[in-house]
Amino acid sequence: MTLDPDSLDFEKGHGLIPVVVQDHATLQVLTLAYMDRAALDETIQSGEATFFSRSRGGRWRKGETSGNRLKVVSITPDCDADALVLTVRPLGPACHLGTTSCFGDADAPGLGTLARLETTIAARAQADPAESWTARLLAEGPKRVAQKVGEEGVETALAGAAGPDEELTAEAADLIYHLLVLLRARGLAFEDVLAVLRARAR
C-alpha cells in the first residue's frame, strides 16, 4: 500500500472520509464505512481494515470481536482525494447480520460467482478424494482434468448447435467448472486468463 495519507482531504468531511469496501476476488461491494486519519494510519500499519465508527465515536478494527477481519489488498483514492476504495480479502461475513455484504444477502453476484467458485475449488483441493469430485480430479493430475475439459467442450458445442437453451447453459456450466479445476491443477488462476484478455484488449 503506497497511499500517501497527506494527499487526502479529510477536512471536506469534517475529519472523516467515506470508504467503499470491496471484495478483491469477486469485486462485490461489502460495506460503506468511514475513516479518520488515525484509522487510515492503523489500516496501513496493520494491513487490516480499521474504521471510525460514528455511532461509537471512535476507531474499531473490523472483526476484533467476531473474527471476521478484512485483510487489505489495496487502497485507492478517488479523483478528488476525499473518498477511498478498499479492496480486501474478507475472513468471514462483512456484515454484522452474518451476510457477505451489508448491501443485501446475495453472495458474489454476477461474474463474482466465478471467483467464489474458484475459492471453493481451492478449498476442496484439501478434501478427501473419496468424498470430493474436485479433490479426486486434482489428485489424478492435469492430464485427467484436461480430458474432462475436452469432453465438456464437445458436449457444450453439441448443445450449442442443436440442444435446447437449458442443455446449453448446463453444459457451459460444466465446462467452466472443469476449466477452473484445470487451471488450479496447473498452478494457475482465472486472473491469469483475465490478464491475457486485458492485454489483448489493449
C-alpha positions in Angstrom: 0.0 0.0 0.0 1.8 3.1 -1.3 -1.0 5.6 -0.5 0.2 8.9 1.0 -2.4 9.9 3.7 -1.2 13.5 3.5 -2.6 13.7 0.0 -6.2 13.0 1.2 -8.8 15.7 2.0 -10.2 14.9 5.4 -11.4 18.4 6.0 -14.2 18.2 3.5 -15.9 15.6 5.6 -15.1 17.2 8.9 -12.3 14.8 9.6 -13.8 11.7 8.0 -13.7 10.2 4.6 -16.1 7.6 3.2 -14.6 4.2 2.4 -16.2 1.7 -0.1 -15.0 -1.8 0.9 -14.9 -4.2 -2.0 -14.0 -7.9 -2.1 -10.7 -8.2 -4.0 -11.7 -11.5 -5.7 -15.4 -11.1 -6.5 -15.5 -7.2 -6.7 -18.6 -7.3 -4.6 -19.2 -4.2 -2.5 -19.2 -5.4 1.1 -19.9 -2.2 3.1 -19.6 1.6 3.3 -17.6 2.9 6.3 -15.6 5.9 7.4 -12.0 6.6 8.4 -10.4 9.4 10.2 -6.6 9.9 9.7 -5.8 7.7 12.7 -7.9 4.8 11.4 -6.3 5.1 8.0 -2.8 5.1 9.6 -3.7 2.0 11.6 -5.1 0.3 8.5 -1.9 0.9 6.6 0.3 -0.2 9.5 -1.7 -3.4 10.4 -2.9 -4.5 6.9 -6.4 -4.9 8.3 -9.3 -2.6 7.8 -9.8 -0.2 10.7 -12.6 2.4 10.6 -14.0 5.3 12.6 -17.5 4.4 14.0 -19.8 7.4 14.1 -22.1 5.6 16.5 -19.3 4.5 18.8 -17.4 7.7 18.4 -14.1 6.0 18.0 -11.9 3.7 16.0 -12.6 0.0 15.6 -10.8 -2.8 13.7 -13.3 -4.8 11.7 -13.6 -8.3 13.2 -11.9 -7.6 16.5 -14.9 -9.2 18.2 -16.3 -11.6 15.6 -13.1 -12.6 14.0 -14.4 -11.6 10.6 -11.4 -9.4 9.7 -10.8 -7.6 6.4 -7.3 -8.1 5.1 -6.4 -5.1 2.9 -5.1 -5.7 -0.6 -5.2 -2.1 -1.9 -6.3 1.4 -1.0 -7.3 3.7 -3.9 -8.4 7.4 -3.5 -11.0 8.9 -5.9 -10.2 11.8 -8.2 -10.9 14.4 -5.5 -8.9 12.6 -2.8 -11.9 12.7 -0.4 -13.1 9.1 -0.7 -11.4 5.7 -0.8 -12.0 2.2 -2.2 -10.5 -0.5 -0.1 -10.1 -3.9 -1.7 -9.9 -6.7 0.8 -9.8 -10.4 1.4 -12.6 -10.9 3.9 -12.2 -13.6 6.6 -15.9 -14.3 7.0 -19.1 -12.2 6.5 -18.5 -8.5 6.3 -22.0 -7.6 7.7 -22.8 -7.8 11.4 -26.0 -9.6 10.3 -23.9 -12.5 9.1 -24.3 -11.8 5.3 -21.4 -11.5 2.9 -22.3 -7.9 2.2 -24.2 -5.1 4.0 -26.0 -4.4 0.7 -28.4 -7.4 0.5 -27.9 -11.0 1.2 -26.6 -12.1 -2.2 -23.1 -13.7 -2.2 -20.8 -12.7 -5.0 -23.4 -11.8 -7.6 -22.8 -11.7 -11.4 -19.3 -12.6 -12.5 -18.2 -12.6 -8.9 -19.7 -16.1 -8.9 -16.6 -17.3 -10.9 -14.3 -16.0 -8.2 -16.4 -17.7 -5.5 -16.3 -21.0 -7.4 -12.5 -20.7 -7.7 -12.3 -20.2 -3.9 -14.4 -23.3 -3.4 -12.2 -25.3 -5.7 -9.1 -24.3 -3.8 -10.8 -25.3 -0.6 -11.9 -28.7 -2.0 -8.3 -29.4 -3.1 -7.6 -30.2 0.5 -10.6 -32.6 0.9 -10.6 -36.4 0.8 -10.6 -37.5 -2.9 -13.0 -40.3 -1.9 -15.6 -37.7 -0.8 -15.0 -34.8 -3.3 -15.1 -34.9 -7.1 -12.9 -31.8 -7.2 -10.3 -33.3 -4.9 -10.4 -36.6 -7.0 -9.8 -34.7 -10.2 -6.9 -32.7 -8.8 -5.4 -35.9 -7.3 -5.5 -37.5 -10.8 -3.5 -34.7 -12.3 -3.7 -32.1 -15.1 -4.0 -34.7 -17.9 -7.2 -36.2 -16.4 -8.7 -32.8 -15.8 -7.7 -31.7 -19.4 -9.5 -34.8 -20.7 -12.7 -33.7 -18.8 -12.4 -30.2 -20.3 -12.2 -31.7 -23.7 -15.3 -33.9 -23.1 -17.3 -31.0 -21.7 -16.2 -28.7 -24.6 -17.6 -31.2 -27.1 -20.8 -31.6 -25.1 -21.2 -27.8 -24.9 -20.6 -27.4 -28.7 -23.2 -30.1 -29.4 -25.7 -28.5 -27.1 -25.0 -25.1 -28.7 -25.5 -26.5 -32.2 -28.7 -28.4 -31.6 -29.8 -28.6 -28.0 -32.3 -26.5 -26.0 -31.2 -23.5 -24.0 -31.3 -25.4 -20.7 -28.9 -28.0 -22.0 -26.5 -25.4 -23.4 -26.4 -23.5 -20.1 -25.9 -26.7 -18.1 -23.1 -27.9 -20.3 -21.5 -24.5 -20.3 -21.5 -24.5 -16.5 -19.8 -27.9 -16.5 -17.2 -26.7 -18.9 -16.4 -23.5 -16.9 -16.1 -25.6 -13.7 -13.7 -28.1 -15.2 -11.7 -25.3 -16.8 -11.2 -23.7 -13.4 -10.2 -27.0 -12.0 -7.6 -27.4 -14.8 -6.2 -24.0 -14.1 -5.9 -25.0 -10.4 -4.2 -28.3 -11.3 -1.6 -26.3 -13.3 -1.0 -23.8 -10.5 -2.8 -21.0 -12.4 -5.8 -18.9 -11.6 -8.6 -17.3 -13.6 -6.9 -14.0 -13.0 -4.1 -15.2 -15.3 -6.6 -15.7 -18.1 -8.1 -12.3 -17.4 -4.6 -10.8 -17.7 -4.3 -12.2 -21.2 -7.7 -10.8 -22.1 -6.8 -7.4 -20.8 -3.6 -7.4 -22.8 -5.4 -8.3 -25.9 -8.0 -5.6 -25.4 -5.2 -3.0 -25.4 
